[in-house]
Amino acid sequence: MQNALTVDVEDYFHVADFARQIDPATWDRFPLRVERNTHRLLDLFAGHDVRATFFVLGWVAERCPDLVRAIAGQGHEVACHGYSHRLIYDKTREDFRAETVCSKACLEDQAQRPVLGYRAASYSITRRSLWALDILAELGFSYDSSIFPVHHDRYGIPGSPRWPYKLEMPDGASLIEFPPSTAVVGRHPLPVAGGGYFRIYPYWLTRLGLNRINRAENRPFIFYLHPWEIDPQQPRVRAGWLSTFRHYTNLSRCEQRLKQLLRDFRFAPVKEVLAGAAIPTVSARVFAGA
């Protein structure tokens, strides 16, 4: 079974865990490591004959246009990760629309193909920001991957569907949602979609959860990581204990675990996995509590 492999193309100083320590106005003062780290991932994927979806931050695309061209040129899907990496529920609708229009246009110009997918910074489409889905559909996106069906201090809509589904908007528009993957343990969904969970859990637990999705539930999963997660030499940012734990735990082990993951499972870009999936329709009113 083919699963969706995704990369959120952002740098270490963009992450929400460091938002209190790093002013976005100072980002250009930090050494840029995302281009080199993303090329390492491209080389790794090429060595395993794997294609993926790269959700690229607009800020990165403006500064590294050759990177986006390389991603597209190697047969990967280019998708949108917004522009500023600000959490959506901290933006106005007008700001979100303007940033998304800018990022989508930039990526399409560089990749020379339509950008169909979107993923919010830190999965920040929650009940507070469901309005963003209407804007995404209006701007021509075909799918989103931002609604995490878990409890978390920053993101999530607990109880939302675990599998890809088509969201019908009140105005008649629609958008496919591919939620980050969870494996049910008892009655609770355990996040096994990648990122910090991939680094913090022992690898056997991640593999067990993903195998359960493929074999017991006969569903594809979606996996994500960031270029900075294979870069244990990145500059250290002084932050609180929780942010430090989330960001730095097992950075030195992540690349080897990723290589094992690529051997253990089959992968493809999101748009290809969705093309072969059964996708039920869900009303967006359900998420708004209507």
N, C-alpha and C positions, 0 to 999 in steps of 0.2 A: 504494500500500500504506500502511495506517495503522500508525504506530509509536507507542510509548508515551512520552509526555512526562511527566516527574515533577519535583517540587520538594521538596527536603528543607528544611522550614521550621524553621530554627534561626538563631541570631544569631552574629555574628562571634566572640564570646567563648565560645561553646559548643564550638568545633572541637577535635578531639583534638590537633592540632598545638600548641595552647596550653595543654594540660592541666597541664604542669609550671609554667607561669607564672601561671595563673589558678585559684584555688581555687573550686570550685563554690559554696562558702558565701558568696562575695563577688559572685556574679552579679548580684544586685539592685542593686549599686552602679554597674554599668555602664549607660551610656545605651542604651536599648532602640531598636534601629533596624529590627528584623525586621518590624514591622507596616507601616511606611511602604514598605519595600522589597518586601514581598510584594504590597502594593496596586499598586505599579508593575508587577510581573509580571502581576497580574490585568488591569490596563489594557492591557498589551502583548498578552496572549493574546486579550482581547476584540477588539482592533483587527485581529487576524489570524483571528478566528472559530475559535479553538482552545480545546479543553478538555483538562485535564490531571489528573494525580493529585498531590495535595499530602500528603506524609508529614509530619505535624505533630508536633513535639516536645511532650510533655505539659506540660513546664515553660512553654512558650510559650502553649499553649492556656489554661492556668489564668490567665495574665496578660493574654491578648488574646482573650477569648471572642468578641468581635464579629468578629475576623478569621476564625475558623473558620466562623462563620455566613455571612460574606461569600463565602468560598470555596465553601461548599455552595450558597449562594443563587445563585451565578453558573453553576451546573451542573457544577462540577468534582467530582472524587472526593476525599473526605477519607479518608486512611489514617494509620497510626500509625508514628511514628518513635521509640517508647519514651518515657521520661520524662526521665531525667537526662543523657542522652548519654554515659553511661559505657560503655566497651567491654564487650560481653557476657561475654567470657572473664575479665574482672576482677570479675564478680559471682558470687554464689551463685545456685543455682537458686531459692531462696526469694525473694531480692531481685528477681531478674528477673521472676518470676511476679507479685509484688506490684506492681512498677512498671508492668508491662504491663496488669494488670487495671485499675489506676488510670487510666492514659492512655486505654485503650480506652473505659472508661465515660465519662470526661470528654468525649472527642471525639464519642461517639455522642449524648450529651446535647446538646452544642452544635450538631452537624450535623443532629440529628433523623433519622438514618438509620444502618443498620449499617456498621461499619468492618470491611472485609474484608481489607485489605492491611497488611503490616508491612515495615519496613526497619530494620535494625539500625544503630546509630551506627557510622559508619566501616566498614560492611560486616563487622562483627565476629562473624559466624557462620562459624567456621572448624572444623577438625577438633577443636579444643579445646572448642568450644561447640555441637556438633551437638545436644546435649540441649535447646537452646532451641527447636528445631523441634517436638519433642513437646509442649512447653508451648503454643506458638502454635496448633498443631492442636487441642489440648484447649480452648483459650480461644475457639475459633470462628473463627479467621482462615482465609480461603480460599486466600490466596497470600502468599508472601514474596518479597522482592527483596534478598537480603543476601549471597548466595554468589557472589563474584567469581572467575571461573575463571582467575586469574593469580597470579604470584608478587608479593608486596608485603611490606614490612616490618611492616605492621599487619594486613593482611587477605588473604583469598584461599584457595581450594582449587584448586591447579593441576591441570589435567586433568579437572576436573568439566565437565559438559555446558555448551555455549554457548547452547543454546536452551531455551525453557520446557519444563519436565518436571514430572510428578507424582511426589512423593516418598512412598513407602510406608513407614510407621514399623513397628517391630517389633510394636507393640500393635494394628496394623490401621488406625490413623488415616492420613490422607493430607493433603498440602499441596502446592499448585503452587508451584514455584520459577521466578521469572523473573530469570535472572542478568544483571547489568550487561553490556552488549554489548562484544564484542571482534571485531576483524577479523584474520584469519590472514595474517601476513606471513612467508613462508617456512614454517617449522614452528611459529612462535610466535604466540600470540594477543596482538594489540596492543589495549590498552584504548581504546575510542573512545566510551565511554558518557557523557562529559560531565565536569562538575566541573573539577578542576585540569587534566585532560587536554585539555579543550576550550579552556582559556585558554593552556596552555603550547604545544600544537601549533599550527602555522599552520592557518588555517581550511581550506585546500584539502586538508590531510591528513585532518582529521576528515570532511569531505564525501566524500572518496575512500573511506574505510573504511566509512562508513554506506551509501554507494551500492553498495559491493560486497556488503554484507549484504542489501540490498533486491533488487538486480538479479541478481548472480551466484549468491547463495545462496537467493534468494526467501524471505527471512525478515524479520519485523519486528524492529526494534531497540528498545531502551529507553534513553532519554536522561535525565540528571539534572543539576540545578544547585541552588544555594542562593541565597536572597535577597541575602546579603551579597556575592555575586559580581558584582552589578551596582551596587555601592556603593563606588566608589574613594575616597570621602571618609571612610570609616569610621575610627575611632581606630586608631592603630598600636600593636601589641603587640610588645615587644622579645622576640625568640626566637632560636633557633639559625638558621644559614644555610639548612638544608633546610626547616624549617618556614616561614621567611620566604619562600623561593622558592615553595613550594607554595601558600601562601595569597595572596600579593600580586601574583604575576606576571600582567600583562595584565588587571588588574581594569578598567582604563579602556576596554578593547576588548571586554569580554564582552557588554555589552548590544547593541552593533551586530552582533556575530557571532551572537547569539541571534536577532535580527531576520532576518538572512540565513538562518539555519537554518529558521525558521518559513516562509520563502518557498520553500526548497528541498525540504522534505519535508512529508508529511502526518502529523498527530498526533491522538491520542485518549487518554482515560484508560486505565490499565492493565487494568481489568476488561473494557473493551470489546475491547481488542486480544487478550486471552487468550480471550475468547469465540469469536473467529474463528480461533484457532491450533490446529494439530495438536500434541497434547501427549502424548508417550510416558510410560510409567511406569518409574521407577527406584527400586530399593531403597535406603533410607537406609544399609543395611549397607555398601554400596559406598564411601561416604564415610568410614566409620569404619575402613576398611581390613580389614574382615572377609572 
